[in-house]
């Protein structure tokens, strides 16, 4: 859900399907504030690709609705909290091809233990080496493939902390050998990371160029700063959640951003 919630001054954008999946009481609370309160100028489903645009005269009302949606997102039944945390706090993006490259780089073995894993049978887990709740990104440079058991066990532990756990279990010499292997993997994985970041930069620049051409005479910028995507339309700045880059459908089509820009310029 977080990957598709945006907030910009007096506007709130969110995925229509996510909104409709909320309990009716939450929907009513938000819509009452949107449609009945005089502060609301408009509420229009269908802005963007299946998104809901709520546009307010009073930014405080927008902030209220935004927080209601976020609060519900943290407590709703659905994706595990870790998944929501990744979408909300973890910048960066990876694709299936990056995972396949990392799989081969690790010689089809668990990053920490060397146990064989299988992508074809989906018998593996993706580990954030620096955990998300400690500021870790979802760029390929921070990802390692592990067995499902190891993935569940390490979870939010730091790499150093997990090596300590493995040392108590297997001994210092065993860990020293595994750490040497992992250091080599880490160095080689950087090239996968650079390639993905370059591809995302190119995609962002292309989307921005398309918007500039579509809306001449307006200042429009679409850029990534500190892993966060920001869209500037004249005096309005829209800060996308850190996980938004993993919204592949939106990034792949100019129409998604075009409709948001149009909503900002012509409410």
FENMO-V621164 format. One record per backbone hydrogen bond with DSSP energy under -1.0 kcal/mol. NH is the residue of the N-H (numbers start at 1). CO is the residue of the C=O. E is the energy in kcal/mol with one decimal. If there is no record, write none. Layout:
BEGIN
NH CO E
NH CO E
END
This chain:
BEGIN
4 1 -2.1
5 2 -1.7
6 13 -2.7
8 11 -2.1
11 8 -2.1
12 54 -2.1
13 6 -2.0
14 52 -1.8
16 50 -2.9
19 15 -2.3
20 16 -2.6
22 19 -1.3
27 23 -2.0
28 24 -2.8
29 25 -2.1
30 26 -2.3
31 27 -3.0
32 28 -2.7
33 29 -1.5
34 30 -1.9
35 31 -3.7
36 32 -1.5
37 32 -1.4
40 37 -2.1
41 55 -1.4
42 55 -2.1
44 53 -2.3
46 51 -1.4
47 51 -1.1
50 48 -1.2
52 14 -3.6
53 44 -2.0
54 12 -2.6
55 42 -2.2
56 10 -2.6
57 39 -4.1
61 58 -1.2
62 58 -1.4
63 59 -2.5
64 60 -1.9
65 61 -2.4
66 62 -2.5
67 63 -2.3
68 64 -2.2
69 65 -2.2
70 66 -2.5
71 67 -2.9
72 68 -2.2
73 69 -2.2
74 70 -1.6
76 72 -1.8
84 80 -1.9
85 81 -2.7
86 82 -2.4
87 83 -2.2
88 84 -2.2
89 85 -2.9
90 86 -1.8
99 95 -1.6
100 96 -2.3
101 97 -2.0
102 98 -2.4
103 99 -2.5
104 100 -2.0
105 101 -2.6
106 102 -2.2
107 104 -1.7
108 103 -3.0
110 115 -3.1
111 145 -2.8
114 110 -1.9
117 108 -2.1
118 123 -1.2
122 119 -1.4
123 118 -2.2
124 122 -1.1
125 146 -2.6
127 144 -3.5
129 142 -2.5
134 131 -1.8
135 132 -2.0
136 131 -2.5
138 91 -3.8
142 139 -2.2
143 140 -1.8
144 127 -2.0
146 125 -2.6
151 147 -2.5
152 148 -2.3
153 149 -2.0
154 150 -3.0
155 151 -2.0
157 154 -3.4
162 158 -2.2
163 159 -2.4
164 160 -1.8
165 161 -1.8
166 162 -2.6
167 163 -2.3
168 164 -1.9
169 165 -1.2
170 166 -3.3
171 167 -2.0
175 171 -1.7
176 172 -2.5
177 173 -2.0
178 174 -2.1
179 175 -2.9
180 176 -1.7
181 177 -1.7
182 178 -2.4
183 179 -2.2
184 180 -1.5
185 181 -1.9
186 182 -2.8
187 183 -1.8
188 184 -1.8
189 185 -2.3
193 189 -1.9
194 190 -2.5
195 191 -2.1
196 192 -1.9
197 193 -2.3
198 194 -2.4
199 195 -2.1
200 196 -2.3
201 197 -2.4
202 198 -2.3
203 199 -2.1
204 200 -2.7
205 201 -2.5
206 202 -2.1
207 203 -2.4
208 204 -2.4
209 205 -2.4
210 206 -2.0
211 207 -1.9
212 208 -2.5
213 209 -2.0
214 210 -1.7
215 211 -2.1
218 215 -1.3
221 232 -2.0
223 230 -2.2
225 228 -2.6
228 225 -1.8
230 223 -2.8
231 238 -2.5
232 221 -3.1
233 236 -3.1
234 219 -3.4
236 233 -2.5
238 231 -3.1
240 229 -2.5
243 87 -1.5
244 241 -2.2
246 243 -1.8
247 244 -2.7
248 246 -1.7
251 247 -2.0
252 248 -1.8
258 254 -2.6
259 255 -2.3
260 256 -1.2
261 257 -2.7
262 258 -2.5
263 259 -2.0
264 260 -1.9
265 261 -2.7
266 262 -2.9
END
